[in-house]
Amino acid sequence: MIAEQLPLFPQKNLKGEYGPPLSSAKGPLTRNSSLGTAMVGFRDYMVRQGFTENTIKAFLSDLRILASYLGAGRAIGDISTEDLKGFLTYLLYYRGKPCKPKSYARRVTTLKVFFAWLAEEKIIPTDPAAPLVHHRVTTPLPRILYEGQIAKLLETTERLMREGDARPHLLVSLLLHTGIKKGECMNIALDHLDLSDPSSPVLYIRYDNPKMMHKERKLSLPAEIVPVLRQYLAQYQPQERLFECTARNLEYVLDNVAELAGLDGISFEMLRWTCAMRDYRAGMDPEKLRRKLGLSKVSWEQTEKKLKKLAAPAL
């Protein structure tokens, strides 16, 4: 569940006092609203905008630390750039806990997103976080499979299918074509597959949590996956879910086919990025690709930057 049941202030402030837990904002926000109340409004804004659950939790956690430093009752209109610079200095040198570069960079991002939202909504007159210097932490580019490796992988899974096991080929083909996440793959129910038109099969990505409905989508499948799927269904005879095993079991399947294909390991994440990269290079409209991957607009910004770097010619 997204963090609406979490108390917003579970830790102590600089005086060793706990801030009051808040569960809902009262009335429209103004520059005189407290930092704690604004945090609740910000949480609701992130949910509406489709921020991921992990991002919402991380941003709220960072703002709790800010609230413990400035005080949960501090009016948001009174928070200055100097206050925020002092907070960042506190994180680095005086909090008494190590602040890794990646955590520090994310906390700067939190401040910028939070106060930019307040300024854009005209709740505060100016954005005190705008002058903050944002030193981004570089992360390695995601690993992807290249066309020759993909060919080796599919040759291996096709051979396994001819030998009687359709699951590896179904799994790899599904991930390479749709780019779905591991959790989404494990959640596929049999009635999420529409094979009524074998020339245009469809997969529906569904979520049990109503708050994740913005991630639900309809994905086309290649016609050649239909006979693979039918062979798999006859072999494994699942009753409700397409893959009625653990996620770890499917990871073992991927490990095994990678070894047989002479590849240095593959994963759900690698196949997801490979799918995205192939679609990107094929010229798929960026908005269509964002929706296909089930990404929020915020998450897509970073994803698109990585795809551009992966697609750039070698220096």
C-alpha positions, 0 to 999 in steps of 0.5 A: 500500500502507498504510505497513507497509513504511515505516521508522518513524524515517527522520529525525534526532532533536534530537541529530542521531541517527536512531531505529531502524526498527521493523517490528512490536510485540512483545507487548501494549503497557504504560505502559512500552512505548516510543513507537516500539513504541506507534506500530507498535501504533497503525498496526495499530489504524488499519488495523483501524478503516479509516482512509484510507491518507492519514490513516495516513501523515499520523498516522505522519509526525506521530508520527515528529516527536514521536519525534524530539523526545522520543526513540523509546525514551521510555516512553509512560506517562512522556509528560506534557501538558507534554511535548506542549505543549513539542512543539507550541511546538517545531513552531511556533518552534524546529523550523526549518521552517514549520508551517502552520495546517492542518498544526499542527491536524492534528498536534494531532489526531494527538496527541489520537487517538493518546493517546486510543487508549492511554488508552481501551485502558487502556495508560496511566492518563490521556490527556496530550493531552486538555488540549491546545487544538485550534484547528480550521482552517476549510476551505471547504465542498465545491461541489455542484450544485443541482437546476436545475444538475443538470437542465441537466447531464442535459439536455446529456448526454441531447442528446449521447447522442441525437447518438450519444455515450452516454459523457457521460450514462453517466458523469454519471448513474453519479456522481450516483447512486453518489457513487463516487470517481474511482479507483473509477470507473476501476477498474470492470470489466465483471463488476462490473456485474450487469444480470441483473435490468434492473429492479434493476441493481447495481454492485459496488465492488471493490479489488485491495488486500486491506487495502481490502476494508472499502471494497468495497460493493454499490450499486444503480443506477436501471433507466433507466441500463441502456439508456444502458449498453447503448448505451455498450457497443455504441459503445465496446466495452470489453473489460475495464474500463467506461472504458478510457481515462485518468482525465484523459480523463474529466475532459475529458468533464466539462469539456466537458459543463459548458461546454455546459451553461453551468456553471462546471466540474464534477469527480468530487469535486463530483458525489460531494458532490452525490450525498451531499447529495441522499441526505442531504436525502432522509433516507437513514440516516446509517450507510447513507450512510456505507457507500454512500460507502465512508467509515470512521467517522472520515472520516464524522464530518467528512463528516457535519458538512459535509453538515449545514452544506450542508443548513442554511437560509441565515441 
